[in-house]
Amino acid sequence: MNTHVTRRADPHIDAQGWLSNATRLPSPNFEARPGDAAPTLIVVHNISLPPDDFTTNAIADFFLNTLDHDAHPYFDQLRGMRVSAHFVIRRDGAVQQFVSCDERAWHAGVSSFCGRERCNDFSIGIELEGSDRVPFEDAQYDALAALVRMIVKRYPIDALAGHSDIAPGRKTDPGPHFDWLRLRHDSALPPSFFPFQSNI
């Protein structure tokens, strides 16, 4: 009797920087990290296109440069923009990956972390489908914590920050509804990983 059972590998980030259980949607909006830069920072964002609408695939279209800019008046201001993030977590917790973690995604813009400029060079960007005006879903927190744990296991990450922390005055995401304490608890990371969160 053959009792051998083939076990699916647990979700992980592979040798090329791709998450094994994410939907892979390779964006053209990336470049190599400068020199030997390794990601040491995770940046948490929120995004919805159009704002506060969670029913479209416009985020993916935007990151893939296939957005129909005539489909909604808000999209007109996005013409010519080239943007990406490493990951997007949809409202139901589904994870999409657009750029390998080994590459430089275009998510942070003009930014600074502890005196170090150009955060895209050394960070991994995670977008939560959402806005500053509504709470995030439980499924998103679950997926985010699992993703953070995998990234920390694979890369020398030592800090997590919001987009607003590294681009103050210019950006407000992930916004007032994001629960940093929940992320710290669920990811089982020490408080030192959250330098901007004094309540952790």
N, C-alpha and C positions, 0 to 999 in steps of 0.2 A: 504494500500500500504506500503510495507516494504522499507523504505528509508535508512536502515542501510547499510553502506559501510565498508567493511573490509579494513583497511589501512595497507599496509606493513610497518613494523617498519623501521625507518631510519637506515642507516648503523651505527654501533656502535661496540665497543669492549665489549664483554660479560663478565660475572662474572669469566669465566675461562681464560680470556686474549686472546680470539680469535676474529678476525674481522668478523662481520657477513656477509659481502659481498665479502670476499676474497676467492680465491680458496685455500682450506686447504690441504696441503701436509705435514703431520707430519714427521719431520726429527728425526732420532735417536740421532742426535748430539746436545744434550743439557743436562743440569743438573739443580738442584735447585739453586736458588740464595742463597748466604751465609747468614745465620742469618735471620734478618728481612729486608734485603736490598730491597729497592723499586727502580724502575727505575727513575732516575732523569735526564738522559741525552739521547738524540737521536743522533746516529752516522750515517751519510750519506756516503755511499760507491758507487763505480761503479764496475761492473763486466760484462765480456762477455767471453764466452767459445765456441770455441777458441777465442782468442783476436780479437775484432772488427767484430766478426761474430754474427749477431743478428737473425739468422734463425734457431737455434737449441734449443732443450730442455735440453742442457747439464748442465745448471746452476742447474735446479731442480734435474737432475740425480746426480750431484756432491753433493748437499746437502742431498740427500737421500741415498748416498753410493751405487748408482746403475750405476755410470758412466762407460761406456766401454772405458777403458784406451787405447785400441788398435785402437779406431775409429779415432784418430787424433794424430800426433806426439807430439803436445803440452800437451796432456793429460798424457803422460808418467810421467811427473814430479809431477803429482798430486796423484800418487799411494800412498796409505797409509794415505793420509791426511783426516782428519775428520773436516769438516767445516759446519757452518750453519749461517743463519741470521734469524731474525724474519720475515722480509718481503723482497720480490723482486717485483719491479715494472717493467714490461716489456715495450717494446718500444711503444706499443699501449695503455699504461696506465693500463693494467690488473694487478691486485694485487694478488700475491701469498703469503700465510703465511706458514712458516715452523716450527715455534716454538711459543708457547704461550708467550705473553708479560710478563707473571708472572714468566717465567723460564729464565735461563741463556743460551743464544745462544752463539755459538763460532764464532764470527765475527771480533772482534777487535784485538785479539792476545796481544802481549806485548804492553802495552799502558798506558798512564797517562793523567789525566784531572785535571788541577789545583792542582797538587801535589798528587792526589789520583790515586793509581795504579790499575791495573786489571779492566779496564773499562767494560769488559763483566759483571762484578758483578752488575753493577748499570746502564746499558744502554740498549737501544733498537736499534738494527741494521737494517737499511733500505738500501737495495741494489738497485740501479738503473741499469737496463741493459744498458750498455754503456761503454765508455772508456775515457781515457784522451785526445783522438784525435778528437772526434766528439761532436757536440752539442747534448743536450738531446731534446726530443720531447715535444711539448706543452702538450700532453696527460699525459706525465710523471710528469710534474710540477703540473698539475691539480690534479692528483691522489696523489702525494706527499703532497701537501698542505692540501687536505682533510684528509689524513691519519694522518698527524701531528696534525691537530686540534682535531681529535678523541683521539689520544694518550694523548695530553695535558689535555683534558677534563677528562680522566680516571685515569691518573697517575700524581704524583707530579714532572713533568718535569720542569726544570728551565734553560736548555741550550741545544743548538744544535751545533754539531761540525762535521767536516769532518774527515774521517779516517786519513788523512794527519796531521790534527791538534793534534790528540792524539797519533800518531806514526810517528812524523816527522823524515825524513831521511830514514825511512823504507817503508812508504806508500805515494802515491801521490794522491789517489782518495779522493773525487770525481772528481778532476782534474780542469784544468783551464777553461773549458767550463761551469762549474756549476754556475748558477746564484743565488747567495745567496740573493741578494736584491729582486729578484722576489719571492723567497720562503718566505722571511720576509713579503713582501707585501701581498702575497696570503694567508698566514697563519694567518695574522693579529696579529702577535706576536710583542712585544716591542723589541727594539734593545738590551736590556739586555740579551735576550735569545741567542744572537749570539756573544759571547765574543771574537771570533777570527776574526770577520769581522769589521775592523775599518771604512769601508766606509758605514756602515749601520746606 
